[in-house]
Amino acid sequence: MISYENRVPPTLRQGFWAYRMNVFSSLLIPFFTQGSHQACCSIKELDVFNRAHEVKVDPDKPLEGVRLAALQARKTLLVPTPRLRTGLFNKIVPPSRATKEILRICATSQGIKEYSVPVGLDGKARVDLVVVGSVAVSEKGWRIGKGEGYADMEYAMMVSMGAVQEDTPVVTIVHDCQVVDIAEELLDDHDLTVDYILTPTRTIKTNCKRPKPQGIIWHKVSYEMLGKIPILKSLRYREKQTGKDVTLQDEHSDLANANTPAALNEKAMAANTRPQAAMGSAQIGQHDVESDSLSPRLEGSGMITTVYVGNISPSVRVSELKCALREFHATPLRLNWQGAQHRAFLDYKDKATAESAVSSLKGLSLGGNTLRVELAKNQRNKGQVEINSQK
C-alpha cells in the first residue's frame, strides 16, 4: 500500500506522459510503507554505495532508510537544507559511540535538526554518491520530481562547487509502480537523470546517456528563485567574479528593453541630473573618516536606519564588501567598517531600504563565512567610511 502526503492522480500507474509540469508541481515525493525498507536496504548491495565515503541523500521520508544505512556504514552523510532556505547542506554528525537507536534518530528529519552542522559553498564537500527522491522515473533513467526543481538545483550547485564529478552516480528509491514510461519532451536540459533505480523488487541500472546538469543555468533562474534560495546569491556572485555570464531570466527582458529610445533618454536625463557631490568621492576606500556620531544632516533627518553585518572573515577587505554591496544593489549612504571586530554597519535612508538590503544580502558568503545580516540595534557607530555609490 502507498500513502501520500498529497493526492496523486489515480493514473499514476498508467504513466506520467499525459501530465505537464504544472500537475507535478502539486505533488510530494510518495512515501510507500510496504517494501520501503527492502528498497532502501538494497542500496548496500551496490558497489557505488560501498565505495562511497561521502553520500548526499535528500531529506524525503522515503529515503530515511538510506540515510540510516549510510550512518551505520560510518559514511559522511550530507542532507540538503529544506528548500535550500538556510544554506546548501547539513552534515549529520552522530555523537561518539552512538547506539543503533541514536543512529535511527539521526536519520530522521528531527535527528537532522539535532545532530547536524551546516556546510556552505566553501565546505569543500566531495560527494561520491547522490540519492534523490522521485515522483516517477523511467528505466532509461529519466526522472520526474515534484516540479519545483530543488533536486536539479542542488545537483547543479554541487557541480558549480566542484562537489560532484561527471561520473558521480545518482540513485533513486521508488515503488515499482513509480517506474513508468516518460515522454522525452517532458525533460529539459536542467533535469537530473539517474543511474540506478531501487524498488522493493528490482535493482535497475539505467545506463542513461542523457547528460546531467553541468552547473547553474542562470538564464533559467528568476529573481524570485534567487530570493527564495539565499545561497544562490553567493554562488552567482562568485561565478560572476570569474567572468561567467550570470544573466538571470528576468534580466533578459530588461536587457532587451535597455536600448529602446525611452530607456536611452532616461539614462541621459539621469546622467545630466546626477548630483555634483558624487564627483568628490574619488578617494573612496583610501582612508577612514572617524567620527563619534552620524553627520548632523543624516542624523537630524530621523530616517536613517543602520544594518549590522557580522561574521566577516578576517581575510575579507572593505573593498570586497563594497563590491558585493553594489552587486546586490544594497549600496548604503555610508559604510562603517570595523574589520578588527569582523563586522560593519551600513546606513540607509529609511527602514524600508534597510530591510530590502537585509533581504538582498541574506545568505551571502564572503571569504568562506556566511555573513550575519540584520537591522542594527545601535544606530551610532565609529569608523565611518564613505562608499562611492556611483563607482
ROMI-260580 format. One record per residue: z, x, y of N, C-alpha, C in turn; residue in one letter. Coordinates in steps of 0.1 Angstrom, whole numbers, plus 2048, in hexadecimal, padded with zeros to 3 digits. Example, Ala and Ser with C-alpha at 12.3 -4.5 7.8 and 13.67 -1.06 7.14 Angstrom:
BEGIN
84E,884,7C7,84E,87B,7D3,84E,884,7DF,A .
847,880,7EA,847,889,7F5,84F,881,800,S .
//
This chain:
BEGIN
800,808,7F4,800,800,800,800,809,80C,M .
7F9,805,817,7F8,80C,823,7FF,804,82E,I .
807,80B,836,80E,805,841,808,80B,84E,S .
806,803,858,800,808,865,80A,804,870,Y .
80B,80E,87A,812,80A,886,80A,801,88F,E .
7FD,802,88E,7F4,7F9,895,7EB,7F2,88B,N .
7E5,7E7,88F,7DC,7DF,886,7CF,7E7,885,R .
7CB,7E9,879,7BE,7F0,876,7B4,7E5,871,V .
7A8,7E5,876,79E,7DB,872,79D,7DA,863,P .
79C,7CE,85D,79C,7CD,84F,791,7D3,848,P .
786,7D7,84F,77B,7DD,849,77C,7EC,848,T .
789,7F1,849,78B,800,848,785,805,83B,L .
786,7FE,830,781,803,823,772,803,822,R .
76C,7FB,82B,75D,7FA,82B,756,805,833,Q .
75E,80D,83B,758,817,842,759,815,851,G .
75A,820,859,75B,81F,867,74E,81F,86F,F .
743,820,868,736,822,86F,733,816,878,W .
739,80B,876,736,7FF,87F,73E,7FF,88B,A .
748,808,88D,751,808,898,74D,812,8A2,Y .
751,810,8AF,74F,819,8B9,75C,81F,8BD,R .
75C,829,8C5,768,830,8C8,773,828,8D0,M .
76F,81D,8D7,778,815,8DD,781,80D,8D3,N .
77B,80B,8C7,783,805,8BD,78E,80F,8B8,V .
789,81B,8B5,793,825,8B0,79E,828,8BA,F .
79B,827,8C6,7A6,82A,8D0,7B2,821,8CF,S .
7B1,816,8C8,7BD,80D,8C7,7C4,810,8BA,S .
7C0,81A,8B2,7C6,81D,8A6,7D0,828,8A6,L .
7D9,828,89D,7E2,833,89A,7DF,839,88D,L .
7E4,845,88A,7E1,84B,87D,7E8,843,873,I .
7E1,83E,868,7E7,836,85E,7F2,83D,856,P .
7FD,837,853,807,83C,84B,808,835,83E,F .
804,83B,833,804,834,826,811,839,81E,F .
818,830,819,824,833,812,822,837,803,T .
818,831,7FD,815,834,7EF,80B,83F,7EE,Q .
80F,84A,7E9,806,855,7E7,807,860,7F2,G .
80F,85D,7FD,80F,866,808,816,873,803,S .
820,873,7FB,827,87F,7F7,81E,887,7EE,H .
816,881,7E5,80D,889,7DD,803,890,7E5,Q .
7FD,888,7EF,7F2,88E,7F7,7F8,89A,7FF,A .
804,899,805,809,8A4,80D,80D,8B0,804,C .
812,8AD,7F8,816,8B8,7EF,80A,8C0,7EA,C .
7FF,8B9,7E9,7F3,8C0,7E4,7EE,8CB,7ED,S .
7F3,8CC,7F9,7EF,8D7,802,7F4,8E4,7FC,I .
7FF,8E4,7F5,805,8F0,7EF,7FC,8F6,7E4,K .
7F2,8EF,7E0,7E9,8F4,7D6,7DD,8FB,7DC,E .
7DB,8FA,7EA,7D0,900,7F1,7D3,90F,7F4,L .
7C9,917,7F1,7CB,925,7F4,7CD,928,803,D .
7C6,91F,80B,7C6,921,819,7D4,91E,81E,V .
7DC,916,818,7EA,913,81B,7F3,91E,817,F .
7F1,923,80B,7F9,92E,805,7F7,93B,80D,N .
7EB,93D,812,7E9,94A,81A,7EE,949,828,R .
7EF,93D,82D,7F3,93B,83B,801,93F,83F,A .
803,945,84A,810,949,84F,814,93F,85A,H .
80B,93A,862,80D,932,86D,805,925,86C,E .
80B,919,86B,805,90D,868,807,903,874,V .
7FC,8FD,879,7FE,8F3,883,7FC,8E5,87C,K .
805,8DC,87E,805,8CF,878,808,8C5,882,V .
7FF,8BA,883,801,8B0,88D,80E,8A8,88A,D .
814,8A2,894,821,89B,893,820,88D,88C,P .
815,889,887,813,87C,881,81D,87A,875,D .
822,86E,873,82A,86B,868,824,86F,85B,K .
817,86C,858,812,86F,84B,812,87E,848,P .
813,886,852,813,895,84F,821,89B,84E,L .
82B,892,84D,839,897,84C,83B,8A0,840,E .
834,89C,835,836,8A4,828,82F,8B1,829,G .
824,8B3,831,81E,8C0,833,827,8C9,83C,V .
82D,8C3,846,837,8CB,84E,842,8D0,845,R .
847,8C7,83D,852,8CC,834,84D,8D7,82A,L .
841,8D5,825,83C,8E0,81C,83B,8ED,823,A .
837,8ED,82F,835,8F9,837,843,900,839,A .
84D,8F7,83D,85A,8FC,83F,861,902,832,L .
85F,8FB,827,864,8FF,81B,85E,90D,816,Q .
851,90F,81A,84A,91B,817,84D,926,821,A .
856,923,82A,85B,92D,835,84F,931,83D,R .
846,928,840,83B,92B,849,83F,927,858,K .
839,92E,861,83B,929,86F,833,91C,871,T .
83B,912,876,835,905,878,834,902,886,L .
828,8FE,88B,825,8FA,898,821,8EC,898,L .
827,8E4,8A1,824,8D6,8A2,821,8D3,8B1,V .
815,8CD,8B4,811,8CA,8C2,81B,8C0,8C8,P .
81E,8C2,8D5,827,8B9,8DC,820,8AC,8DE,T .
827,8A1,8DD,821,894,8DE,818,892,8EA,P .
80B,88F,8E8,801,88E,8F2,800,899,8FB,R .
805,8A5,8F7,804,8B2,8FE,80B,8B0,90C,L .
814,8A7,90E,81A,8A5,91B,823,8B0,920,R .
82A,8B7,917,834,8C1,91B,830,8CF,917,T .
823,8D1,913,81F,8DE,90E,815,8DD,903,G .
813,8E7,8FB,80A,8E7,8F0,811,8E5,8E3,L .
819,8EF,8DF,820,8EF,8D2,82F,8EE,8D3,F .
835,8E9,8C9,843,8EC,8C6,844,8F4,8B9,N .
84B,8FF,8B9,84C,907,8AD,85A,903,8A6,K .
859,8FF,89A,865,8FA,893,86C,906,88D,I .
879,907,891,881,913,88D,88D,90D,886,V .
88D,90C,879,899,907,871,8A5,910,873,P .
8B1,90C,873,8BC,915,873,8BD,91E,867,P .
8C3,929,868,8C4,932,85D,8CB,92C,851,S .
8C6,92F,845,8CC,929,839,8CB,91A,839,R .
8C1,914,83F,8BF,906,83F,8BE,900,831,A .
8C5,8F5,82F,8C5,8EE,822,8B8,8E6,821,T .
8B5,8E1,815,8A9,8D9,814,8A9,8CD,81D,K .
8B5,8C7,81E,8B7,8BB,827,8B4,8BE,835,E .
8B8,8CA,83A,8B6,8CE,848,8A7,8D0,84A,I .
8A0,8D6,840,891,8D8,841,88A,8CB,841,L .
88F,8C1,83A,889,8B4,83A,88B,8AE,848,R .
896,8B0,84E,898,8AB,85C,88F,8B2,866,I .
88D,8BF,864,884,8C7,86D,876,8C2,86C,C .
872,8BC,861,864,8B8,85F,862,8AA,866,A .
86C,8A3,86A,86B,896,870,869,897,880,T .
866,88C,886,864,88D,894,871,890,89C,S .
87C,88B,896,889,88E,89C,88D,89D,89A,Q .
88A,8A2,88F,88C,8B0,88C,884,8B9,895,G .
878,8B5,898,86F,8BD,8A0,876,8BE,8AE,I .
87C,8B4,8B3,883,8B4,8C0,88F,8BD,8C0,K .
896,8BD,8B4,8A3,8C4,8B4,8A2,8D3,8B0,E .
897,8D6,8A8,897,8E4,8A3,88A,8EB,8A7,Y .
885,8E8,8B3,878,8EE,8B7,87A,8F6,8C4,S .
871,8FF,8C6,870,907,8D3,862,905,8D8,V .
860,904,8E5,852,903,8EA,84A,90F,8E9,P .
83D,90E,8E7,833,919,8E6,828,915,8F0,V .
826,91D,8FA,81C,91A,905,810,922,902,G .
807,923,90D,7FB,92A,90C,7FC,939,909,L .
807,93E,90D,80A,94C,90C,812,94F,900,D .
814,946,8F7,81C,947,8EB,817,950,8E0,G .
80A,954,8E2,803,95D,8D8,804,957,8CA,K .
802,94A,8C9,801,944,8BB,7F4,948,8B4,A .
7F5,94A,8A7,7EA,94E,89F,7EA,944,893,R .
7E3,939,894,7E4,92E,88A,7DA,931,87E,V .
7E0,931,872,7D8,934,866,7D3,927,860,D .
7D9,91B,863,7D5,90F,85C,7D8,903,866,L .
7CF,8FA,867,7D0,8EE,870,7D0,8E2,867,V .
7DB,8D9,869,7DC,8CD,862,7DC,8C1,86B,V .
7D2,8B8,86A,7D1,8AD,874,7D2,89F,86C,V .
7D6,895,873,7D5,887,86E,7C7,882,871,G .
7C4,877,86B,7B7,871,86D,7B8,862,86B,S .
7AF,85A,872,7AE,84C,86F,7A4,84A,864,V .
799,852,864,78F,852,859,789,860,859,A .
783,863,84D,77D,870,84B,772,86E,840,V .
767,876,842,75D,875,838,75D,882,82F,S .
757,881,823,757,88C,81A,74F,898,820,E .
747,895,82A,740,8A0,831,749,8A8,83B,K .
755,8A3,83D,75F,8A9,846,75F,8A4,854,G .
758,899,856,758,892,863,764,88A,864,W .
76A,88B,870,777,885,871,777,87B,87D,R .
77F,870,87C,781,867,887,790,866,889,I .
795,869,895,7A3,868,899,7A6,85B,8A0,G .
7B0,85B,8A7,7B4,84F,8AE,7AB,84B,8BA,K .
7A2,854,8BE,799,851,8C9,79E,857,8D6,G .
7AA,85D,8D6,7AF,862,8E2,7AC,871,8E4,E .
7A8,878,8D9,7A3,885,8DA,7AE,890,8DA,G .
7BA,88D,8D7,7C4,897,8D8,7C3,8A2,8CE,Y .
7C0,89F,8C1,7BE,8A9,8B7,7B2,8B2,8BA,A .
7A8,8AC,8C0,79C,8B4,8C4,7A0,8BD,8CF,D .
7A7,8B8,8D9,7AC,8C0,8E4,7B5,8CB,8E0,M .
7BE,8C8,8D7,7C8,8D2,8D2,7C0,8DE,8CC,E .
7B6,8DB,8C4,7AE,8E5,8BD,7A7,8ED,8C8,Y .
7A0,8E6,8D1,798,8ED,8DB,7A1,8F7,8E4,A .
7AE,8F2,8E6,7B7,8FA,8EE,7BB,907,8E6,M .
7BD,905,8D9,7C0,910,8D0,7B5,91A,8D0,M .
7A9,915,8D0,79D,91E,8D0,79E,927,8DD,V .
7A0,920,8E8,7A1,926,8F5,7AC,931,8F6,S .
7B7,92E,8EF,7C3,937,8EF,7C0,942,8E5,M .
7B6,941,8DD,7B4,94B,8D2,7BE,949,8C6,G .
7C3,93D,8C5,7CD,93A,8BB,7C6,937,8AD,A .
7BA,932,8AE,7B2,930,8A2,7A5,937,8A3,V .
79F,93A,897,793,941,896,788,937,891,Q .
77C,93C,890,771,933,88C,773,92F,87D,E .
779,937,875,77B,934,867,789,92E,864,D .
791,92A,86E,79E,925,86B,79C,917,865,T .
7A1,915,859,79F,908,851,7A7,8FD,857,P .
7A1,8F1,857,7A7,8E4,85C,7A8,8DB,850,V .
7B4,8D5,84E,7B7,8CC,843,7BC,8BE,849,V .
7B8,8B3,842,7BD,8A6,846,7C3,8A0,83A,T .
7CD,897,83B,7D4,890,831,7D1,881,833,I .
7CB,87A,82A,7C8,86C,82B,7CA,865,81E,V .
7CA,857,81F,7C9,84F,813,7BA,84F,80E,H .
7B8,84C,801,7AB,84C,7FB,7A2,842,803,D .
7A7,837,807,79F,82D,80E,79A,831,81C,C .
7A0,83C,821,79C,841,82E,790,84B,82D,Q .
78D,84E,821,781,857,81F,775,84E,81F,V .
76D,84E,829,762,844,82B,755,84C,830,V .
74A,845,830,73E,84A,837,73F,848,846,D .
73C,852,84D,73D,851,85C,72F,855,861,I .
72A,84C,86A,71D,84F,871,71E,85B,87A,A .
714,864,879,715,870,881,714,86D,890,E .
70E,862,894,70E,85F,8A2,71B,85C,8A8,E .
725,85A,8A0,733,858,8A5,739,865,8A9,L .
733,870,8A5,739,87E,8A7,734,884,8B4,L .
73C,88C,8BB,737,893,8C6,73B,8A2,8C4,D .
736,8AA,8CE,738,8B9,8CC,746,8BD,8CE,D .
74F,8B5,8D3,75D,8B8,8D4,765,8B4,8C8,H .
75F,8AC,8BF,767,8A7,8B4,76A,8B1,8A9,D .
776,8B1,8A4,77B,8BA,89A,777,8B6,88C,L .
771,8BF,885,76E,8BC,877,779,8C2,86E,T .
779,8BE,861,783,8C3,857,77C,8CA,84C,V .
784,8D4,846,77F,8DB,83A,784,8D6,82D,D .
790,8D0,82E,796,8CB,822,79C,8BD,824,Y .
79A,8B4,81B,7A0,8A6,81B,7A9,8A5,810,I .
7B6,8A2,812,7BF,8A0,807,7C3,891,807,L .
7C2,88B,7FB,7C5,87D,7F9,7CF,87C,7EE,T .
7D5,871,7EA,7DE,870,7DF,7D7,874,7D2,P .
7CA,872,7D1,7C3,875,7C4,7B9,880,7C4,T .
7B6,885,7D0,7AB,88F,7D1,7AE,89A,7DB,R .
7A8,8A5,7D8,7A7,8B0,7E2,798,8B3,7E4,T .
793,8B0,7F0,785,8B1,7F3,783,8BD,7FC,I .
77A,8C7,7F8,776,8D1,800,768,8CD,806,K .
768,8CC,814,75C,8C5,81A,750,8CF,81C,T .
753,8DC,81C,748,8E5,81F,740,8E1,82C,N .
748,8DC,836,742,8D7,842,73B,8E2,84A,C .
72E,8DF,84E,726,8E8,855,726,8E6,864,K .
72B,8DA,868,72B,8D6,876,735,8DF,87D,R .
731,8E6,889,73B,8EF,890,747,8E7,895,P .
752,8EE,896,75E,8E9,89C,75D,8EC,8AB,K .
766,8E6,8B3,766,8E9,8C1,768,8F7,8C4,P .
760,8FD,8CE,761,90B,8D1,76A,90E,8DE,Q .
771,904,8E2,77A,905,8ED,779,8F8,8F5,G .
780,8F8,901,780,8EC,909,772,8EA,90F,I .
76D,8DE,90D,761,8DA,914,765,8D3,921,I .
765,8DB,92C,76B,8D7,938,764,8CB,93E,W .
757,8CB,93D,74F,8C0,943,752,8B2,93D,H .
75A,8B2,932,75E,8A6,92B,76C,8A2,92E,K .
773,8AB,936,781,8A9,93A,781,8A2,947,V .
789,897,949,78A,890,955,796,894,95D,S .
797,891,96A,7A3,893,972,7AF,88C,96B,Y .
7AC,880,966,7B7,878,960,7BD,880,954,E .
7B4,885,94B,7B9,88D,940,7C1,899,944,M .
7BC,8A0,94F,7C3,8AC,954,7D1,8A8,959,L .
7D2,89C,95E,7DF,897,963,7E8,894,957,G .
7E3,88F,94C,7EB,88B,941,7EF,897,938,K .
7E7,8A2,939,7EA,8AE,931,7EC,8BA,93A,I .
7F9,8BC,93F,7FB,8C6,949,7F7,8D4,944,P .
7F8,8D7,937,7F5,8E5,933,7E6,8E8,934,I .
7DE,8DD,935,7CF,8DF,937,7CD,8E5,945,L .
7D5,8E2,94F,7D4,8E8,95C,7D5,8F7,95B,K .
7DF,8FC,954,7E1,90A,953,7D5,911,94B,S .
7D0,90A,941,7C5,910,939,7B8,910,942,L .
7B6,905,949,7AA,905,952,7AB,910,95D,R .
7B7,911,963,7B9,91C,96D,7B6,92A,967,Y .
7BB,92C,95B,7B9,939,954,7AA,93B,951,R .
7A3,931,94C,795,933,949,78D,935,956,E .
791,92E,960,789,930,96D,78B,93E,972,K .
796,944,970,798,952,975,78F,95B,96D,Q .
78B,958,961,782,960,959,774,95E,95D,T .
771,954,966,763,952,96A,75D,946,962,G .
764,93F,95A,75E,935,952,75C,928,95A,K .
751,921,958,74F,914,95F,759,90A,95A,D .
761,905,962,76C,8FB,95F,76A,8EE,967,V .
75E,8EB,96A,75B,8DF,972,75E,8D3,969,T .
766,8CA,96F,76B,8BE,968,760,8B3,968,L .
762,8AA,95F,759,89E,95E,757,897,96C,Q .
763,895,972,762,88E,97F,75C,896,98A,D .
75D,8A3,989,757,8AC,993,748,8AD,993,E .
742,8A9,988,733,8AA,987,72D,8A0,991,H .
733,894,991,72E,88A,99B,732,88E,9A9,S .
73D,895,9AB,741,899,9B8,737,8A4,9BD,D .
733,8AD,9B4,729,8B7,9B7,71C,8B1,9BA,L .
718,8A7,9B3,70B,8A1,9B5,70A,89B,9C3,A .
716,896,9C8,716,890,9D5,719,899,9E0,N .
71C,8A6,9DD,721,8B0,9E7,716,8B3,9F1,A .
709,8B3,9ED,6FF,8B7,9F6,6F7,8AC,9FC,N .
6FC,8A0,9FC,6F6,895,A03,6F7,897,A12,T .
6EF,891,A1A,6F0,893,A28,6FD,88F,A2E,P .
703,884,A29,710,880,A2E,71B,88A,A2B,A .
71A,890,A1F,724,89A,A1B,723,8A7,A23,A .
716,8AB,A26,714,8B7,A2E,719,8B5,A3C,L .
716,8A9,A41,71A,8A6,A4F,72A,8A6,A50,N .
730,8A1,A45,73F,8A1,A45,744,8AF,A45,E .
73E,8B8,A3D,743,8C6,A3D,741,8CC,A4B,K .
736,8C9,A51,733,8CF,A5E,73E,8CB,A68,A .
741,8BE,A68,74B,8B9,A71,759,8BF,A6F,M .
75C,8C1,A62,769,8C7,A5F,769,8D5,A64,A .
75E,8DC,A62,75E,8EA,A67,760,8EB,A76,A .
75A,8E2,A7D,75A,8E2,A8C,768,8DE,A91,N .
76F,8D6,A8A,77C,8D1,A8E,788,8D8,A88,T .
785,8E3,A81,790,8EA,A7A,799,8F0,A85,R .
7A6,8EF,A84,7B0,8F4,A8E,7AE,903,A8F,P .
7AF,908,A9C,7AE,916,A9F,7B9,91E,A99,Q .
7C4,917,A96,7D0,91E,A91,7CD,924,A84,A .
7C3,91F,A7C,7C0,925,A6F,7BA,933,A71,A .
7B5,937,A7D,7B0,944,A7F,7BA,94E,A7F,M .
7C7,94A,A81,7D1,954,A82,7D8,958,A75,G .
7D2,954,A6A,7D8,956,A5D,7D2,961,A55,S .
7CB,96A,A5B,7C4,974,A54,7CE,97E,A4D,A .
7DA,97F,A52,7E3,988,A4C,7EC,982,A41,Q .
7E8,977,A3C,7F0,970,A32,7F4,979,A26,I .
800,978,A22,805,980,A17,808,98E,A19,G .
805,994,A25,807,9A2,A27,815,9A5,A2B,Q .
81C,99A,A30,82A,99C,A34,832,98F,A32,H .
83F,990,A32,847,984,A31,84D,981,A3F,D .
84D,974,A42,853,970,A4F,861,96A,A4C,V .
86C,971,A4F,879,96C,A4C,87F,963,A57,E .
886,959,A52,88B,94F,A5C,897,948,A55,S .
8A1,944,A5D,8AC,93D,A57,8A9,92E,A54,D .
89F,929,A5A,89C,91B,A59,88D,918,A5A,S .
889,90C,A58,87B,909,A5A,878,909,A69,L .
86B,90A,A6D,868,90A,A7B,86C,8FD,A82,S .
870,8FE,A8E,874,8F1,A95,86A,8E6,A95,P .
85D,8EA,A96,853,8E0,A96,852,8D9,A89,R .
853,8E0,A7E,853,8DA,A71,860,8D2,A6D,L .
86B,8D9,A71,878,8D3,A6D,87A,8C6,A75,E .
876,8C7,A82,878,8BB,A8A,870,8AF,A87,G .
866,8B1,A7F,85D,8A5,A7B,864,89C,A72,S .
86E,8A1,A6B,876,898,A61,86D,894,A55,G .
862,89B,A53,859,896,A48,858,8A1,A3D,M .
85B,8AE,A41,858,8B9,A38,860,8B7,A2B,I .
859,8B8,A1F,860,8B8,A12,85D,8C5,A0B,T .
867,8CA,A05,866,8D7,9FE,865,8D6,9EF,T .
85D,8DD,9E9,85C,8DD,9DA,861,8EB,9D5,V .
869,8EA,9CB,86F,8F6,9C4,866,8FA,9B9,Y .
863,907,9B8,85B,90D,9AD,864,917,9A7,V .
868,915,99A,870,91F,993,86A,925,987,G .
872,92D,980,86E,934,974,861,93C,976,N .
860,942,982,854,94B,984,856,958,97D,I .
84C,95C,976,84D,969,96F,84E,975,978,S .
856,97F,975,857,98B,97E,84A,992,980,P .
840,990,977,833,996,979,82A,98F,983,S .
82E,983,987,825,97B,990,827,97F,99E,V .
81C,981,9A6,81D,984,9B4,81A,977,9BC,R .
81F,978,9C9,81D,96C,9D1,80E,968,9D3,V .
805,972,9D3,7F7,970,9D4,7F2,967,9C8,S .
7F8,969,9BC,7F3,961,9B1,7F8,953,9B2,E .
804,951,9B7,809,943,9B9,800,93C,9C4,L .
7FD,943,9CF,7F5,93E,9D9,7E7,939,9D4,K .
7E1,942,9CB,7D4,93F,9C5,7D5,932,9BD,C .
7E0,931,9B5,7E2,926,9AC,7E4,919,9B5,A .
7EB,91A,9C0,7ED,90E,9C8,7E0,909,9CE,L .
7D8,912,9D2,7CB,90E,9D7,7C2,908,9CC,R .
7C3,90E,9C1,7BB,909,9B5,7BF,8FA,9B2,E .
7CB,8F7,9B2,7D0,8EA,9AE,7D2,8E1,9BA,F .
7CC,8E5,9C6,7CC,8DC,9D2,7DA,8D8,9D5,H .
7E3,8E2,9D5,7F1,8E0,9D8,7F6,8EA,9E3,A .
7ED,8EE,9EC,7F0,8F7,9F7,7FA,8F1,A00,T .
806,8F8,A02,810,8F3,A0B,80E,8F7,A19,P .
816,8F2,A22,816,8F6,A30,81C,904,A31,L .
826,907,A28,82C,914,A28,832,917,A1A,R .
831,924,A17,836,928,A0A,842,932,A0C,L .
84D,92E,A06,859,937,A07,85B,93E,9FA,N .
857,94B,9F9,857,953,9ED,864,95A,9EB,W .
86A,958,9DF,876,95F,9DC,874,965,9CE,Q .
86C,96F,9CE,868,975,9C1,873,97B,9B9,G .
87D,981,9C0,888,988,9BA,890,97D,9B2,A .
890,971,9B7,898,966,9B0,88E,95E,9A7,Q .
882,963,9A6,878,95C,99D,875,94D,9A1,H .
875,94B,9AE,872,93E,9B3,86B,93E,9C0,R .
866,932,9C4,860,930,9D1,862,922,9D6,A .
861,920,9E3,862,913,9E9,856,90F,9F1,F .
851,904,9EF,844,900,9F5,847,8F4,9FF,L .
843,8F5,A0B,845,8EB,A15,839,8E2,A17,D .
83A,8D5,A15,82F,8CC,A17,832,8C2,A22,Y .
827,8BC,A28,829,8B4,A34,831,8A7,A32,K .
831,8A2,A26,839,896,A23,83C,895,A14,D .
844,88B,A10,848,88A,A03,83D,887,9F9,K .
834,87E,9FE,828,87B,9F5,820,887,9F1,A .
81D,88F,9FB,816,89C,9F9,81D,8A5,9EF,T .
82A,8A6,9F1,832,8AF,9E9,832,8A9,9DA,A .
834,89C,9D9,834,897,9CB,826,899,9C4,E .
81C,898,9CC,80E,89A,9C7,80D,8A8,9C2,S .
813,8B2,9CA,812,8C0,9C6,81A,8C2,9B9,A .
826,8BC,9B8,82E,8BD,9AB,826,8B8,99F,V .
81F,8AD,9A1,817,8A8,996,80B,8B1,992,S .
805,8B7,99C,7FA,8C0,99A,7FE,8CD,993,S .
80A,8D2,997,80E,8DF,992,816,8DE,985,L .
81A,8D2,981,822,8D0,975,81B,8D6,968,K .
822,8DE,961,81D,8E5,955,815,8F2,958,G .
814,8F6,965,80D,902,968,814,90E,962,L .
80D,917,95C,812,924,957,80C,92F,95E,S .
815,938,963,811,945,96A,819,950,964,L .
812,95B,960,818,967,95B,820,964,94E,G .
81C,95A,946,822,957,93A,82E,94D,93B,G .
832,949,947,83C,940,948,837,932,94D,N .
83C,928,948,839,91A,94D,842,918,959,T .
83C,915,964,844,913,970,84C,907,970,L .
857,907,976,860,8FB,978,85D,8F6,987,R .
857,8EB,988,853,8E5,995,85A,8D8,997,V .
861,8D7,9A2,868,8CA,9A6,86B,8CA,9B4,E .
86E,8BE,9BA,872,8BD,9C8,87F,8C5,9C9,L .
880,8CD,9D4,88B,8D5,9D7,897,8CD,9DC,A .
8A3,8D2,9D9,8AF,8CB,9DE,8B2,8D0,9EC,K .
8B0,8DD,9EE,8B3,8E4,9FB,8A6,8E5,A03,N .
8A5,8E0,A0E,899,8E0,A16,898,8EC,A20,Q .
8A2,8F4,A20,8A3,900,A29,8A4,90D,A21,R .
89A,915,A21,89B,922,A19,895,92D,A21,N .
899,939,A1D,895,945,A23,888,94B,A1C,K .
882,955,A22,877,95C,A1C,86A,955,A1E,G .
867,94F,A29,85B,947,A2B,84F,950,A2C,Q .
845,94B,A26,838,952,A26,82D,948,A2A,V .
826,94A,A35,81B,941,A38,810,942,A2E,E .
80A,937,A2A,7FF,937,A20,7F3,932,A27,I .
7E8,939,A25,7DC,936,A2C,7D5,92B,A24,N .
7D5,91F,A29,7CF,914,A22,7C0,914,A22,S .
7BA,91C,A2B,7AC,91C,A2C,7A6,927,A24,Q .
7AE,931,A1F,7A8,93C,A19,7A3,939,A0B,K .
//
